[in-house]
Amino acid sequence: MKLSVILRAVRDRWYITVSGLLLSFVVAGAVFSLIPAQYSSTGVAVLVQQKKFASSSASNPLLAGDGGLNTTTLTLVQALNAPVVKQQFGLTDGIDTFSVTNVDSAAVADGTDHPFLYITSQSTSAQRSTDIVADVVSKARQELSTRQSAFHVAPQNQIKLESVVEATTPKAVVVKKFAVSGAVLSLALIATCIAACVAHSAGLARQSQRLDGPAPAPRAYGGGQFPAIAQTTPLALRGSPDSVTRSIELGARAGGRR
């Protein structure tokens, strides 16, 4: 269907268009209000090596041969992002979540240390979002300590995790609400245009039928179809009403005598 036809239908069936627009905005507003608000909080932690040794890998196997912390940091990021950790925190899918990242791969490949953990949480509760960040930092410390204890690393040689930026003040996240509401509004507007086009097409069809009119039906006579014969008044019945009545009476008497 051409755009000009759609625009003509929307214009001619304005009552459907206006009603559809109002209903679309009402439905989109209802969806926006029903979707729970999301709050986000962030935090930053860093891995710290207490001392530098000539042979760091010998004193702590979690350290690379050059005493770097990149490998341990990336391993810790993968462990924290595992689904089992979210289950341990009792997070509900689609409501509470978090993610832990390091720097991009290009920054790690340059050989310098990037032992930072960037934590981002989301929840329907502002307080819960900050609690998730604190829980992730605590879990990271526990995971790091467990791994080093498995290698019997002396306390003075262990890597520590320090919080650089505590959980920030939660901020409202409305991207999801706008995205879902916008999708609902778009679908409702499309449905309105379709309804206007259908009504416009049906109106044009009815108008065409009225202009053409039904075909005249032939008159039935004696089991056959014959065209209608124009009715004319017999010559004998033409004249004044008295003469007509008198002619009918005379004809009736003549018929009775026969």
N, C-alpha and C positions, 0 to 999 in steps of 0.2 A: 504494500500500500504506500502510495506517494505521501510525502510530507504535506503537500498542499491539501490533500484529501483529509488527512488527520486534523490539520489546523481548521479546516472548514467544519468538520464534525464537532470539534471542541468548541468552536464559536457558536454554531447553530444550536447545539445541545448544551447551552451554557448552564442550565439548571443542574444537569448531571455533573458538569465540570466543577461548578461551585460546591455542590454537595460532596463530591469526591475529594476535593482539596481540603475541605473542613474535616472530613472523616480521616483523611490521611494524616493530617497534623495531630489530630486527637490520638490516633493509634500510635504514632511515633512518639508523642509525648508520654503516653502511658508506658510504652516499652522503656523509654529513657528513665522514667521514675521507678520502674520495677527492677531494673538491673542494679544490684548492690554496688555501692561506691568502693573503689579500690584505693588503698593507700600504699605508698612506696617509701622505703627507708634504705639508706645505703651506709656502708662502713668499709674501712680499709684496715688490713692487718699486714704485718711484715714479718718475715722470718729473719732471725738474728743469730749470728754465730758468735758465741761468747769469746773465743780466743782463736788466734791464727797459729797453726802448727806447720812445721816443715812438711809433714805428711798428713794432710787432713783426712784423706780417705782411710788411713790406718786408724786414726783416733775415732772417726765416725764414718761408717760405710755409707751413710746417706749423703755425704758430701761427694762431689765429683773429684776427679783426680787433681784439679787445680783449686779445690776448696770452694767451688761455686755452689750456689743454692738453687739454680734454675731447675735442675732435674727434680729435686725434692719438692719445689714449689708446684711444678706441673703435676707431679704425682699426687700431691695433696689436693689440688683442684679437681682432678678426676675422681678421687675418693669422695670428696664432699658433694659432688654433683650426682652421685649414684642414687637411683630411686630408693634404695633401702634407707638412706639417710632421711629422706623426706617422710618415709613411713615411720621411722623412729621418732621424728618430731610430731607425728600425728597431724600432718598437713592434709587438707582436703583438696583434691584435684579441682582446678578451676576457681578455687577460692583463696587458698594460701599457697604460696610458692616462693622459691628463692633461686638465685643463680650465683655461682662463684667463678670469676674469671681472673686470668693473669694478663699480661700484655700480649700484643699480637705476635705471630710467629717470626716476623721480620726483626722485631726488637730482640727476641730471644736469640736469633741466629747471629747477632753481631758479637756474641761472646761475653757481654757484660752481664752482671747480675741484675735480675728483676724479680726479687723475692716478695712481690706484693700480691695480696689477695683482695680483690674488689668484690664486695658482697652487696647484692641488691635483693631486697625482699618485697613482696606484695601480699596484701591481706585486706579483707573487708573491715578489719579493725585497725585503727591507727596504733593502738598500744601493741597489738599483736605483731605488727610489722617491725617495730623496734625490738620486740622480744626475739623474733626470728633471727635478726642480725646477731644479737648477743648469743643465741644458741649456736649459731654456725661458728662463731669465733671460739666458743667453748669446745665444740666438737672438733675443730681443727687442732686445738691444743692437745686434746685427748688422743686424736689420731696420730699426731706427731710424736707424742710421748710413747704411745704403744709401739710404734715402729722402731723407735730408738731403743726401747727396753728389750725388744726381741733380739737386738744385736749386742745387748749388754754394754751399751755406751755409758761411760762414766758421766755423772751429772755435770762435771765441769766441761765436758766436751759436747754436751747435747745442744741441739739447735732449739732456740726458744721462739715462741710466737708472741709478738707484741701488737697491741691494738694501736694503730696510728690515728684513725678517725673513728670515734665512737658512733653508734647509730644516730643518724641525723634525724631531724624533726620530720615526721611523716608528711608527705605531700599527696594530695588527691590526684589520682590518675583517672582521667575521663576519656581516654582514647577508645577503650572498648565500648563504653556507653554510646559515644558519638558514632562509632562504626556500626554497631548493631541498629541504632535508631535510624541512621542514614539509609541503611539497607532496607529497613521496613518502610521508610518513607518513599524510597524509590519504587519498590514493588507496588505500593498503594497508588502512586501516581500513574504507573503503567496500567494498572487495573482500571483506573478512572478513564484513561484515554481509550482503552479497549471498550469499555461500556459505552462511551460516547460514540465511538465509531459504529458499534453494533446498533445502537438506537438510531443513528443517522441513516444507516443502510436500510433498516426496517421501515423508517419513515418514507424514504425515497421509493421503496417498493410499493407501499400502500398508496402513495400519491400517483404512481404510474398506473395502478389498477383502476383508480377512480377516473383518471383521464381517459383511458381506453374504454371503459364501460363494458357490461356484459353483452354478448352477441344475442340478437333477437331470436327467440324460440319460435319455430313454425307451429301453426295451429293444426291440431289433429282433426281429421274428418273421415269417418267411415273406415278406420283402420289404416288410412294412408296419411301422408304428410302433404298438405296443400298450402299454398300461400294464402295469406288472409285476403278476403275479397272485400272490397270497399262496399259498405252498406249505403244504399240510397233509399230515399223515400219513394214508394210507389206513386205513380201519377194519380191513381185513383184516390189516394189519401191526401193529395195536395188540396188545399182550399181552407175555408173557415172551419172552425171546430164543429158547428152544427151540420154542415154538409158532410163532414167526415163521419159523424155519428150516424146520420141518415143512411149513408152508403153502406155502413157496416150492418145496420138492421135489415136493409133490403137484401143484402147478400145472404144473411142468415135465413130469411124467409124462403128465398129461392132455393137454398140448399135443403130446407125442410120439405118442400113440395116434391123435390126429386126423390 
